[in-house]
Amino acid sequence: MSIDRAVFAMAGFMVLLSLLLAHFVSPLWLWLTAFVGLNLLQSAFTGFCPAALIFKRLGLKAGCAFN
């Protein structure tokens, strides 16, 4: 698995988790969904993604988006 796919998988998981928590626990968990979306948007423009740095340190190989 590449860093790119790991970032996308983690973002998707976090969105689904926050939606489940918003439904069953509190609607305030939707702020997590907003945070993930904003992070994806800023990484599209800047190329900087904190999750990509963590996955790189864990030894995943670089994809084409996060070198």
KOLTITOR-633305 format. One record per residue: residue number from 1; residue in three letters; x, y, z of N, C-alpha, C in turn. Coordinates in Angstrom, 3 decimals, padded with zeros to 6 digits, m for minus. Example, Ala and Ser with C-alpha at 12.3 -4.5 7.8 and 13.67 -1.06 7.14 Angstrom:
+-----+---------+----------+----------+----------+----------+----------+----------+----------+----------+----------+
! num ! residuo !     n_px !     n_py !     n_pz !    ca_px !    ca_py !    ca_pz !     c_px !     c_py !     c_pz !
+-----+---------+----------+----------+----------+----------+----------+----------+----------+----------+----------+
!   1 !     Ala !  013.190 ! m005.690 !  007.800 !  012.300 ! m004.500 !  007.800 !  013.200 ! m003.300 !  007.800 !
!   2 !     Ser !  012.850 ! m002.250 !  007.080 !  013.670 ! m001.060 !  007.140 !  012.900 !  000.030 !  007.870 !
+-----+---------+----------+----------+----------+----------+----------+----------+----------+----------+----------+
END
This chain:
+-----+---------+----------+----------+----------+----------+----------+----------+----------+----------+----------+
! num ! residuo !     n_px !     n_py !     n_pz !    ca_px !    ca_py !    ca_pz !     c_px !     c_py !     c_pz !
+-----+---------+----------+----------+----------+----------+----------+----------+----------+----------+----------+
!   1 !     Met !  000.855 ! m001.169 !  000.000 !  000.000 !  000.000 !  000.000 !  000.901 !  001.232 !  000.000 !
!   2 !     Ser !  000.517 !  002.201 ! m000.798 !  001.292 !  003.434 ! m000.868 !  000.760 !  004.454 !  000.140 !
!   3 !     Ile !  001.527 !  005.509 !  000.334 !  001.118 !  006.582 !  001.247 ! m000.196 !  007.199 !  000.772 !
!   4 !     Asp ! m000.327 !  007.389 ! m000.540 ! m001.541 !  008.002 ! m001.086 ! m002.784 !  007.198 ! m000.698 !
!   5 !     Arg ! m002.721 !  005.900 ! m000.933 ! m003.879 !  005.052 ! m000.627 ! m004.145 !  004.993 !  000.870 !
!   6 !     Ala ! m003.101 !  005.011 !  001.670 ! m003.279 !  005.001 !  003.123 ! m003.950 !  006.286 !  003.604 !
!   7 !     Val ! m003.564 !  007.422 !  003.028 ! m004.184 !  008.701 !  003.397 ! m005.656 !  008.702 !  003.008 !
!   8 !     Phe ! m005.962 !  008.240 !  001.798 ! m007.354 !  008.206 !  001.353 ! m008.183 !  007.246 !  002.213 !
!   9 !     Ala ! m007.606 !  006.099 !  002.545 ! m008.313 !  005.131 !  003.383 ! m008.567 !  005.693 !  004.776 !
!  10 !     Met ! m007.562 !  006.351 !  005.342 ! m007.743 !  006.925 !  006.671 ! m008.781 !  008.047 !  006.645 !
!  11 !     Ala ! m008.744 !  008.896 !  005.630 ! m009.723 !  009.985 !  005.529 ! m011.138 !  009.423 !  005.392 !
!  12 !     Gly ! m011.303 !  008.418 !  004.564 ! m012.616 !  007.800 !  004.406 ! m013.101 !  007.160 !  005.690 !
!  13 !     Phe ! m012.205 !  006.480 !  006.387 ! m012.559 !  005.866 !  007.659 ! m012.970 !  006.917 !  008.686 !
!  14 !     Met ! m012.223 !  008.018 !  008.750 ! m012.532 !  009.066 !  009.716 ! m013.881 !  009.729 !  009.416 !
!  15 !     Val ! m014.191 !  009.930 !  008.151 ! m015.489 !  010.508 !  007.784 ! m016.614 !  009.570 !  008.184 !
!  16 !     Leu ! m016.480 !  008.287 !  007.855 ! m017.525 !  007.328 !  008.225 ! m017.661 !  007.192 !  009.734 !
!  17 !     Leu ! m016.542 !  007.189 !  010.446 ! m016.582 !  007.100 !  011.900 ! m017.273 !  008.319 !  012.499 !
!  18 !     Ser ! m016.947 !  009.494 !  012.002 ! m017.568 !  010.699 !  012.553 ! m019.063 !  010.740 !  012.245 !
!  19 !     Leu ! m019.477 !  010.225 !  011.092 ! m020.908 !  010.167 !  010.791 ! m021.636 !  009.201 !  011.717 !
!  20 !     Leu ! m021.022 !  008.068 !  011.992 ! m021.621 !  007.126 !  012.945 ! m021.709 !  007.732 !  014.343 !
!  21 !     Leu ! m020.646 !  008.383 !  014.769 ! m020.660 !  009.014 !  016.087 ! m021.671 !  010.152 !  016.153 !
!  22 !     Ala ! m021.819 !  010.892 !  015.068 ! m022.806 !  011.972 !  015.043 ! m024.221 !  011.422 !  015.130 !
!  23 !     His ! m024.441 !  010.292 !  014.514 ! m025.775 !  009.695 !  014.536 ! m026.110 !  009.093 !  015.895 !
!  24 !     Phe ! m025.155 !  008.384 !  016.497 ! m025.433 !  007.640 !  017.723 ! m025.051 !  008.360 !  019.012 !
!  25 !     Val ! m024.130 !  009.326 !  018.945 ! m023.638 !  009.968 !  020.163 ! m024.056 !  011.436 !  020.230 !
!  26 !     Ser ! m023.517 !  012.245 !  019.323 ! m023.787 !  013.682 !  019.357 ! m023.531 !  014.285 !  017.980 !
!  27 !     Pro ! m024.377 !  015.210 !  017.554 ! m024.143 !  015.869 !  016.263 ! m022.855 !  016.692 !  016.222 !
!  28 !     Leu ! m022.281 !  016.973 !  017.371 ! m021.024 !  017.731 !  017.394 ! m019.870 !  016.973 !  016.732 !
!  29 !     Trp ! m020.018 !  015.666 !  016.563 ! m018.984 !  014.886 !  015.884 ! m018.873 !  015.248 !  014.406 !
!  30 !     Leu ! m019.847 !  015.975 !  013.874 ! m019.751 !  016.412 !  012.479 ! m018.601 !  017.394 !  012.277 !
!  31 !     Trp ! m018.127 !  018.018 !  013.344 ! m016.942 !  018.882 !  013.250 ! m015.719 !  018.084 !  012.817 !
!  32 !     Leu ! m015.656 !  016.810 !  013.196 ! m014.551 !  015.960 !  012.749 ! m014.623 !  015.761 !  011.236 !
!  33 !     Thr ! m015.816 !  015.565 !  010.711 ! m015.994 !  015.448 !  009.263 ! m015.530 !  016.718 !  008.561 !
!  34 !     Ala ! m015.904 !  017.868 !  009.117 ! m015.481 !  019.148 !  008.535 ! m013.961 !  019.291 !  008.580 !
!  35 !     Phe ! m013.342 !  018.886 !  009.672 ! m011.890 !  018.973 !  009.798 ! m011.194 !  018.100 !  008.762 !
!  36 !     Val ! m011.677 !  016.889 !  008.580 ! m011.079 !  015.987 !  007.591 ! m011.224 !  016.568 !  006.190 !
!  37 !     Gly ! m012.399 !  017.106 !  005.886 ! m012.616 !  017.716 !  004.573 ! m011.717 !  018.912 !  004.325 !
!  38 !     Leu ! m011.572 !  019.766 !  005.332 ! m010.689 !  020.921 !  005.181 ! m009.228 !  020.499 !  005.024 !
!  39 !     Asn ! m008.828 !  019.463 !  005.740 ! m007.459 !  018.973 !  005.618 ! m007.210 !  018.410 !  004.227 !
!  40 !     Leu ! m008.179 !  017.685 !  003.677 ! m008.032 !  017.172 !  002.314 ! m007.959 !  018.315 !  001.302 !
!  41 !     Leu ! m008.763 !  019.336 !  001.509 ! m008.758 !  020.479 !  000.605 ! m007.431 !  021.228 !  000.647 !
!  42 !     Gln ! m006.916 !  021.500 !  001.842 ! m005.650 !  022.225 !  001.922 ! m004.493 !  021.387 !  001.394 !
!  43 !     Ser ! m004.533 !  020.066 !  001.577 ! m003.443 !  019.243 !  001.050 ! m003.482 !  019.172 ! m000.469 !
!  44 !     Ala ! m004.664 !  019.330 ! m001.063 ! m004.756 !  019.361 ! m002.526 ! m004.050 !  020.589 ! m003.093 !
!  45 !     Phe ! m004.088 !  021.695 ! m002.362 ! m003.472 !  022.929 ! m002.861 ! m002.019 !  023.085 ! m002.430 !
!  46 !     Thr ! m001.681 !  022.610 ! m001.229 ! m000.330 !  022.834 ! m000.722 !  000.583 !  021.621 ! m000.873 !
!  47 !     Gly !  000.012 !  020.419 ! m000.965 !  000.813 !  019.205 ! m001.022 !  001.290 !  018.743 !  000.342 !
!  48 !     Phe !  000.910 !  019.458 !  001.406 !  001.316 !  019.092 !  002.763 !  000.179 !  018.350 !  003.453 !
!  49 !     Cys !  000.487 !  017.173 !  003.975 ! m000.510 !  016.383 !  004.687 !  000.166 !  015.740 !  005.899 !
!  50 !     Pro ! m000.270 !  016.080 !  007.114 !  000.338 !  015.490 !  008.304 !  000.233 !  013.968 !  008.344 !
!  51 !     Ala ! m000.867 !  013.426 !  007.863 ! m001.022 !  011.966 !  007.853 !  000.004 !  011.322 !  006.928 !
!  52 !     Ala !  000.315 !  011.981 !  005.812 !  001.311 !  011.442 !  004.885 !  002.687 !  011.372 !  005.546 !
!  53 !     Leu !  003.005 !  012.372 !  006.367 !  004.287 !  012.337 !  007.083 !  004.347 !  011.160 !  008.053 !
!  54 !     Ile !  003.251 !  010.909 !  008.736 !  003.205 !  009.790 !  009.686 !  003.348 !  008.465 !  008.949 !
!  55 !     Phe !  002.626 !  008.295 !  007.838 !  002.720 !  007.048 !  007.079 !  004.113 !  006.860 !  006.482 !
!  56 !     Lys !  004.759 !  007.962 !  006.112 !  006.125 !  007.869 !  005.582 !  007.083 !  007.377 !  006.666 !
!  57 !     Arg !  006.911 !  007.892 !  007.891 !  007.759 !  007.439 !  008.998 !  007.494 !  005.985 !  009.370 !
!  58 !     Leu !  006.287 !  005.512 !  009.086 !  005.956 !  004.115 !  009.350 !  006.509 !  003.178 !  008.280 !
!  59 !     Gly !  007.078 !  003.755 !  007.214 !  007.760 !  002.940 !  006.216 !  006.965 !  002.646 !  004.959 !
!  60 !     Leu !  005.834 !  003.283 !  004.755 !  005.093 !  003.066 !  003.521 !  005.822 !  003.747 !  002.377 !
!  61 !     Lys !  005.693 !  003.143 !  001.201 !  006.362 !  003.720 !  000.029 !  005.550 !  004.892 ! m000.496 !
!  62 !     Ala !  006.238 !  005.847 ! m001.088 !  005.597 !  007.050 ! m001.606 !  004.821 !  006.737 ! m002.869 !
!  63 !     Gly !  003.676 !  007.382 ! m003.008 !  002.908 !  007.304 ! m004.249 !  003.226 !  008.536 ! m005.079 !
!  64 !     Cys !  002.349 !  008.863 ! m006.003 !  002.629 !  010.013 ! m006.857 !  002.178 !  011.336 ! m006.234 !
!  65 !     Ala !  001.277 !  011.311 ! m005.236 !  000.777 !  012.563 ! m004.674 !  001.663 !  013.097 ! m003.568 !
!  66 !     Phe !  002.146 !  012.242 ! m002.689 !  002.934 !  012.677 ! m001.539 !  004.342 !  012.118 ! m001.643 !
!  67 !     Asn !  005.236 !  012.849 ! m002.272 !  006.631 !  012.401 ! m002.418 !  007.487 !  012.902 ! m001.297 !
+-----+---------+----------+----------+----------+----------+----------+----------+----------+----------+----------+
END
